Amino acid sequence: MHWKILLKLSVWSDGICRVAIALMMAAMVLDVLFGVANRYVFKFSISWTEQLARFLLIWISMLGAAIAVRLGAHIGVMFVVARFKRWRPWIMVINSILVIGFLCTVGAYGIKLSISQSKQYSPVLQVSMLWPFLSIPTGCFFMIIHYLSALKSPSRIFESQSVIEQ
């Protein structure tokens, strides 16, 4: 029963990430176009457009990494795993557990960093630095969900990398 919940949570979080990335990409495109138009058409540079684009890109990267985990699109050393056909599921489970441990560590430090930087404000936008730094634990959280849902069927998350096995 809990595997179905994890799988549904993985599908749900993937949808949230995709919608959030689409909105952030649209905002970033408009932001950059506005900044470029002001710089080259009106000969007036607006500094906040560059900082907003940077913060949006950080969030897009972290959420995009979570989507890539779900799709199995991250770089892997599958040619080594392919040699151990009988042990492949166990190797993938151990790999997933190690990656989950790493993501938990990075996420925990990301939360600490976010909290410690919450009183600092960005120089131009004057928003708390909590928001850009919060992308780290958020991305780790979504990646952990995808790896946990893949533990029942470890080859599911790595299906796109299995082409190398041939």
Secondary structure, DSSP 8 states (H G I E B T S, - for coil): -HHHHHHHHHHHHHHHHHHHHHHHHHHHHHHHHHHHHHHHTSS---THHHHHHHHHHHHHHHHHHHHHHHHT-S---HHHHHT-TTTHHHHHHHHHHHHHHHHHHHHHHHHHHHHHTTT-B-TTT--BTHHHHTHHHHHHHHHHHHHHHHSSSHHHHTGGGGGGG-
